Amino acid sequence: MTTEPTTTARTELSSADRRPWLDYRSVWRWHFYAGLLCIPFVLWLACTGTIYLFKPQVESWLDRPYTHLHLDGPAASPAAQAAAAVAPAPGSRLRAYQLPDAPDSAAQVLVGQGDHEYRIYVHPQTLQVLHQVDEDSRLMRIVFRLHGELMIGDRGSMLVELAASWAIVMILTGLFLWWPRQARGLGGVLYPRLGQSGRVFWRDLHAVTGLWVSAFALTFLLSGLPWAKSWGGELKLVRRAIAGAPVSQDWTTGRSSELARRRADNAAPGDEHAMHHHHTEAGGAPQDYTPLDRLAAVVAPLQLAPPVLIAPPSGTSPNWTARSDTQNRPQRISLVLDGASGAVLERKEFGQKPLLDRIIGVGIAAHEGHLFGWLNQLGNLLIALGLVTLSLSALKLWWGRRPAGVLGAPLPQRPPRFVPLLVLPVLLLGVVLPLFGITLVAVLVLERLVLRRIPPVRDFLGLNTIPPAPQLQA
């Protein structure tokens, strides 16, 4: 969010306002309002995203009590470990068996029951249940939902998507406002003039930080959209229409999509209604865990990127499957297995996925900080700190120039110039980002028909226009 320019910038603003090809003040005004909407969300997403960035380290630390266990004999078979995990919960089903990281680590077994999924930690030798936790109650899962849906499901996902859409507008308009006009040197353009004080210092910190983080921030925002309820759901519908058949993707779109997939994964094989009803079979034929022993022996030597999950037939697959669930998605490999013989019937690597899936997968891996190891985590941490700096400096600038009793928005030019170089990009963004387009139209209609007609509201929001600059006589 950019505030009133400095003395030099005011001269540039006056010059820019007289140009017939673009309305500088309108861009500045929309940048201000976009920032006012987005900054609380940007701060929230930067903080929760930073925590989620270190998911492997946090979960490894939390699982310390279930590693390096004392064993005084051979470990039980994977099938026995899975049976021990499922036994205490009648009506539940084996969802997946996770290959242990080490022989003396507790077996981690995912057990499903309707909408719920539990992680059971089983002693590999005694088969004692050491710990049980609902997957939705795990710390990193809570952080994930705080980050992507504000813990309020699909509505929260749409709010985050709305903020992300306006954040894209904020960044693009901010880059336009940053573009140097009659700049004297690179100070305040490529690096902040730290020797300055007051408004110049904060303006430089805001503008230069915005420049350096803008490309990365846009990548973050765009790579997160496929997960959103509205945008991701529409993308899936478009892909389905193009393909002429249902499409498979390894990410969900909103909380309802996640729960639907979970119900299907927790359902008995061949249950064609698994994606729709809210229960799982309790009285069907008991699961046969014996194939797990031979399949674990086949999958373990393949050294797939951990964690590796071996899953029985379910409502989504008639066969046993194994897959790498690593957050570095380009390393993911999935296998279709014959439970009777242990043979690998099908092997699908990341490079075999459709191009769009690969682009999204790489974007998500980079977004979560796992595409190229700890350097990715460090880079994302610096970007998050940059976004926090950008937001706080914007608030400081706004509050410092805000007149008492009003919002402090830049006053609109009279008459506004709706020129193609401004209107066409806005229309394009409105189509690509539907929630932005819908809310933009709603705001314009509300402003024109309601807010401008209420004098106190009009004055507070800065909807009064300023007269055009006087024309110089020849």
C-alpha positions in Angstrom: 0.0 0.0 0.0 1.6 3.2 -1.1 1.0 6.6 0.5 1.4 10.1 -0.7 4.6 10.6 -2.6 7.5 12.8 -1.5 8.1 16.3 -2.9 9.9 14.9 -6.0 7.2 12.3 -6.4 4.5 15.0 -6.3 6.1 16.7 -9.3 6.2 13.4 -11.0 2.6 12.7 -10.0 1.5 16.1 -11.5 3.3 15.3 -14.7 1.9 11.8 -14.8 -1.6 13.0 -14.2 -1.5 15.3 -17.2 -0.6 12.4 -19.5 -3.6 11.3 -21.6 -2.5 7.6 -21.8 -2.8 6.6 -18.1 -4.4 7.8 -14.9 -1.6 7.6 -12.3 -3.9 8.7 -9.5 -6.5 6.0 -10.2 -3.7 3.4 -10.1 -2.5 4.8 -6.8 -6.0 4.9 -5.4 -6.7 1.2 -6.3 -3.3 0.3 -4.9 -4.3 1.9 -1.6 -7.7 0.2 -1.3 -6.2 -3.2 -2.3 -3.5 -2.8 0.3 -6.1 -1.8 3.0 -8.0 -5.1 2.3 -5.0 -7.3 1.9 -2.5 -6.3 4.5 -4.2 -8.1 7.4 -4.3 -11.3 5.3 -0.7 -10.8 4.1 0.5 -10.6 7.7 -1.6 -13.7 8.6 -0.4 -15.8 5.7 3.2 -14.8 6.1 3.2 -15.8 9.8 1.2 -19.1 9.4 3.2 -19.9 6.2 6.5 -19.4 8.0 5.4 -21.9 10.7 4.3 -24.5 8.1 7.5 -24.0 6.2 9.3 -26.0 8.9 6.7 -28.9 9.0 9.3 -31.7 8.7 11.5 -30.4 11.5 8.5 -29.7 13.8 6.9 -33.1 13.2 10.2 -34.9 13.7 10.6 -33.1 17.0 7.0 -33.9 18.1 7.5 -37.6 17.2 10.6 -38.0 19.4 8.9 -40.1 22.0 8.1 -42.7 19.4 11.5 -43.1 17.9 14.5 -45.1 19.2 12.3 -47.5 21.1 13.7 -50.3 23.1 13.4 -53.7 21.3 14.5 -56.9 22.8 13.5 -59.1 19.9 12.4 -59.1 16.3 9.7 -56.7 15.2 6.2 -57.9 14.4 5.1 -58.0 10.8 3.5 -55.0 9.1 0.2 -56.9 8.9 0.2 -57.5 12.6 1.0 -53.8 13.3 -1.8 -52.7 11.1 -4.3 -55.1 12.8 -3.2 -53.8 16.2 -3.9 -50.2 15.1 -7.3 -50.9 13.7 -8.5 -53.3 16.5 -9.4 -50.6 19.1 -11.7 -48.8 16.8 -14.6 -51.1 15.6 -16.0 -50.1 12.2 -12.8 -48.4 11.2 -10.7 -49.3 8.2 -7.0 -49.5 7.5 -6.3 -46.3 5.5 -2.5 -46.7 5.0 0.6 -48.1 6.5 3.6 -45.8 6.6 6.9 -47.5 6.1 9.0 -46.8 9.3 12.0 -44.5 9.1 14.0 -46.9 11.2 13.5 -50.4 12.7 13.3 -49.0 16.2 10.6 -46.4 15.4 7.0 -46.8 16.1 4.8 -48.0 13.2 2.6 -45.2 12.1 -0.8 -46.5 10.8 -3.5 -44.3 9.3 -7.0 -45.5 10.3 -10.1 -44.1 8.6 -13.6 -43.9 9.9 -16.0 -41.8 7.8 -14.9 -38.2 7.7 -12.2 -38.8 10.3 -8.7 -40.1 10.0 -6.5 -41.1 12.9 -2.8 -41.7 13.1 -2.0 -44.6 15.4 1.6 -45.1 16.8 2.2 -48.8 17.4 5.2 -50.4 19.2 6.8 -52.5 16.4 7.5 -55.4 18.7 4.9 -55.5 21.5 2.1 -54.1 19.3 1.1 -51.7 22.1 -0.7 -48.6 20.9 1.6 -45.8 22.1 -0.3 -42.8 20.9 -3.4 -41.9 18.8 -4.2 -38.5 17.3 -6.9 -37.3 14.9 -5.1 -36.1 11.7 -7.0 -32.8 11.9 -5.7 -32.2 15.4 -2.0 -32.5 14.5 -0.2 -29.2 15.0 0.9 -28.8 11.4 -2.5 -29.8 10.1 -4.0 -27.0 12.2 -1.5 -24.5 10.8 -2.3 -25.7 7.3 -6.0 -25.0 7.8 -5.3 -21.7 9.5 -3.2 -20.7 6.5 -5.5 -21.9 3.8 -9.0 -21.6 5.2 -8.8 -19.7 8.5 -10.2 -22.8 10.2 -13.7 -22.1 8.8 -13.8 -24.4 5.9 -14.8 -23.5 2.4 -15.9 -20.0 3.4 -12.4 -19.3 4.8 -10.8 -20.7 1.6 -12.8 -18.2 -0.5 -11.9 -15.3 1.8 -8.2 -16.2 1.4 -8.7 -16.5 -2.3 -10.4 -13.1 -2.4 -7.5 -11.6 -0.5 -4.9 -13.3 -2.7 -6.7 -12.0 -5.8 -6.6 -8.4 -4.5 -3.0 -8.9 -3.4 -2.1 -9.6 -7.0 -3.7 -6.3 -8.0 -1.9 -4.6 -5.1 1.5 -5.9 -6.3 0.9 -5.1 -10.0 -0.2 -1.5 -9.2 2.6 -1.2 -6.7 5.2 -2.0 -9.5 3.6 0.7 -11.7 3.8 3.2 -8.9 7.5 2.2 -8.1 8.6 2.7 -11.7 11.2 5.5 -11.5 10.2 8.8 -13.0 13.0 11.4 -13.2 14.9 9.4 -10.6 18.3 10.7 -9.5 20.4 7.6 -9.0 19.5 4.2 -7.7 18.8 5.2 -4.1 15.1 4.7 -3.3 14.8 2.7 -6.5 16.9 -0.4 -6.1 18.1 0.1 -2.5 16.7 2.1 0.4 18.5 5.3 1.5 19.1 4.1 5.0 20.8 7.4 5.9 17.6 9.3 5.4 14.9 9.6 8.2 11.2 10.1 8.5 9.0 9.7 5.5 11.8 9.2 3.0 13.2 6.2 4.9 9.9 4.5 5.3 8.9 5.2 1.6 12.2 3.8 0.4 11.9 0.7 2.7 8.4 0.1 1.4 9.1 0.7 -2.3 12.4 -1.2 -2.5 11.2 -4.1 -0.4 8.1 -4.3 -2.7 10.3 -4.4 -5.7 12.5 -7.3 -4.6 9.7 -9.5 -3.1 7.1 -8.8 -5.8 8.0 -11.6 -8.2 8.3 -14.2 -5.4 5.0 -13.0 -3.8 3.2 -13.3 -7.1 4.6 -16.9 -7.4 3.3 -17.7 -3.9 -0.1 -16.3 -4.7 -0.5 -18.0 -8.0 0.8 -21.4 -6.8 -1.7 -21.3 -3.9 -4.8 -20.6 -6.1 -5.3 -24.3 -7.3 -6.0 -25.2 -3.6 -8.7 -22.6 -3.2 -12.3 -23.6 -3.2 -13.6 -21.3 -5.9 -10.6 -20.9 -8.2 -9.4 -24.5 -7.9 -12.9 -25.8 -8.3 -13.4 -23.8 -11.5 -10.0 -25.0 -12.8 -11.0 -28.6 -12.3 -14.3 -28.0 -14.1 -12.5 -26.4 -17.1 -10.0 -29.3 -17.2 -12.8 -31.8 -17.1 -14.6 -30.1 -19.9 -11.5 -30.0 -22.1 -10.6 -33.7 -21.3 -14.2 -34.9 -21.7 -13.8 -37.0 -18.6 -13.2 -36.7 -14.8 -9.6 -35.6 -14.0 -7.4 -36.9 -11.2 -5.2 -34.5 -9.2 -3.3 -35.0 -6.0 -4.4 -31.8 -4.3 -7.8 -30.9 -3.0 -9.9 -27.7 -3.5 -11.3 -26.5 -0.2 -12.4 -28.4 2.9 -15.4 -30.1 1.3 -13.3 -31.5 -1.4 -10.8 -32.8 1.2 -13.6 -34.5 3.2 -15.1 -36.1 0.1 -11.8 -37.6 -0.9 -11.3 -38.8 2.7 -14.7 -40.5 2.7 -13.9 -42.3 -0.5 -10.4 -43.4 0.8 -12.0 -44.7 4.0 -14.8 -46.6 2.2 -14.9 -50.2 1.3 -13.8 -51.2 -2.3 -16.5 -50.8 -4.9 -18.6 -48.3 -2.9 -19.7 -46.0 -5.7 -21.4 -43.7 -3.2 -18.2 -43.1 -1.2 -17.8 -39.5 -2.4 -21.3 -38.6 -1.2 -22.4 -40.3 2.0 -20.9 -39.5 5.4 -20.3 -42.9 6.8 -18.2 -45.9 6.2 -19.2 -49.6 6.2 -19.0 -51.1 9.7 -20.4 -54.5 8.9 -18.7 -55.5 5.7 -16.2 -58.2 5.2 -13.1 -57.7 7.4 -10.0 -56.4 5.8 -7.2 -58.8 4.9 -3.9 -57.4 6.1 -1.7 -60.3 5.0 -0.8 -58.7 1.6 0.9 -55.9 3.5 3.8 -58.1 4.5 4.8 -59.0 1.0 4.1 -55.5 -0.3 6.2 -53.8 2.3 9.1 -56.1 1.4 8.7 -55.1 -2.2 8.3 -51.4 -1.7 10.9 -50.7 0.9 13.9 -51.6 -1.4 12.6 -49.1 -4.0 13.7 -46.3 -1.7 10.9 -43.9 -2.6 11.1 -40.4 -1.0 9.6 -40.7 2.5 7.0 -40.8 3.9 5.9 -43.8 1.9 2.3 -45.0 2.4 1.0 -48.4 1.4 -2.8 -48.5 1.1 -5.3 -51.3 0.7 -8.1 -51.3 -1.9 -10.7 -48.6 -1.1 -13.5 -46.6 -2.6 -11.0 -44.8 -4.9 -8.9 -47.8 -6.0 -9.7 -51.5 -6.4 -6.0 -52.4 -5.9 -3.3 -52.0 -3.3 -1.2 -48.9 -3.9 2.0 -47.4 -2.6 3.0 -43.8 -3.0 5.6 -41.3 -1.9 3.9 -38.5 0.0 7.0 -36.2 0.1 6.3 -32.5 0.0 8.9 -32.2 -2.8 6.3 -33.2 -5.3 8.6 -33.7 -8.3 10.0 -36.7 -6.4 6.6 -38.3 -5.9 6.1 -41.8 -7.3 3.0 -43.9 -7.1 2.6 -47.6 -7.6 -0.3 -50.0 -8.3 0.4 -53.3 -6.6 -1.0 -56.9 -6.9 -1.8 -57.9 -3.3 -1.6 -61.6 -4.1 1.8 -61.7 -5.8 3.4 -58.4 -4.7 4.0 -57.5 -8.3 4.1 -53.9 -9.4 1.3 -53.5 -11.9 1.9 -49.8 -12.7 4.5 -47.2 -11.8 3.7 -43.5 -12.3 6.3 -40.9 -11.9 5.9 -37.1 -11.7 7.2 -36.6 -15.2 4.3 -38.7 -16.6 1.7 -36.3 -15.2 0.0 -33.8 -17.5 2.0 -30.6 -18.0 -0.4 -28.5 -15.9 -0.2 -30.9 -13.0 3.6 -30.7 -13.2 3.6 -26.9 -13.2 1.2 -26.8 -10.2 3.2 -29.5 -8.4 6.5 -27.6 -8.8 4.8 -24.4 -7.7 3.4 -26.1 -4.6 6.7 -27.6 -3.7 8.4 -24.2 -4.0 5.5 -22.6 -2.1 5.9 -25.0 0.8 9.7 -24.7 0.8 10.7 -28.2 -0.3 11.7 -27.9 -3.9 15.4 -27.6 -3.3 16.0 -28.3 0.3 16.9 -25.9 3.1 17.8 -23.2 0.7 14.2 -23.1 -0.4 13.1 -22.9 3.3 15.6 -20.0 3.9 14.5 -18.2 0.7 10.8 -18.5 1.7 11.6 -17.3 5.2 13.3 -14.2 3.8 10.3 -13.5 1.4 7.9 -13.8 4.4 10.0 -11.3 6.3 10.0 -9.1 3.3 6.2 -9.2 3.1 5.9 -8.4 6.8 8.3 -5.4 6.3 6.3 -4.3 3.2 3.0 -4.4 5.2 4.2 -2.7 8.3 6.0 0.1 6.4 2.8 0.6 4.4 0.8 1.0 7.6 3.4 3.4 9.0 3.3 5.6 5.9 -0.5 5.5 5.8 -0.9 6.4 9.4 1.7 9.2 9.2 0.0 11.0 6.3 -3.7 10.2 7.3 -5.6 13.4 8.1 -7.6 13.2 11.3 -11.1 11.9 11.0 -10.8 10.4 7.5 -9.5 7.2 5.9 -6.7 9.0 4.0 -7.3 7.5 0.6 -5.9 9.4 -2.4 -8.6 11.6 -3.8 -9.9 10.6 -7.3 -9.2 12.7 -10.3 -12.1 14.6 -12.0 -13.1 13.4 -14.4 -11.5 9.9 -14.2 -9.9 8.7 -17.4 -10.9 5.2 -18.2 -8.2 4.6 -20.8 -7.5 1.2 -22.5 -4.1 0.8 -20.8 -5.9 0.8 -17.4 -9.2 -0.7 -18.3 -8.1 -3.7 -20.4 -5.7 -5.2 -17.7 -8.4 -4.8 -15.1 -11.0 -6.6 -17.3 -8.4 -9.4 -17.9 -7.7 -9.8 -14.2 -11.5 -9.8 -13.5 -11.8 -12.8 -15.9 -8.7 -14.7 -14.6 -9.6 -14.0 -11.0 -13.4 -14.2 -10.8 -13.6 -13.2 -7.1 -11.7 -10.0 -7.8 -13.9 -9.3 -10.8 -17.1 -9.8 -8.8 -16.0 -7.7 -5.8 -14.6 -5.0 -8.1 -18.0 -4.6 -9.8 -19.8 -4.7 -6.4 -17.5 -2.0 -5.0 -17.9 0.3 -8.0 -21.7 -0.1 -7.9 -21.8 0.4 -4.2 -19.6 3.5 -4.4 -21.6 5.1 -7.2 -25.1 4.3 -6.0 -24.8 4.5 -2.2 -21.5 5.7 -0.7 -21.2 8.9 -2.7 -24.8 9.9 -1.6 -24.0 9.8 2.1 -21.9 12.9 2.8 -20.2 11.7 6.1 -19.3 8.4 4.4 -18.2 10.1 1.2 -15.9 12.4 3.2 -14.4 9.7 5.3 -13.6 7.4 2.4 -12.2 10.1 0.3 -14.8 9.9 -2.5 -14.7 13.7 -3.1 -13.0 14.5 -6.4 -10.2 17.0 -6.9 -10.4 19.5 -9.8 -8.3 18.9 -12.9 -4.9 20.7 -13.0 -5.2 24.1 -14.7 -4.0 24.2 -18.3 -1.1 26.5 -19.0 -1.7 29.2 -21.5 0.7 29.5 -24.4 
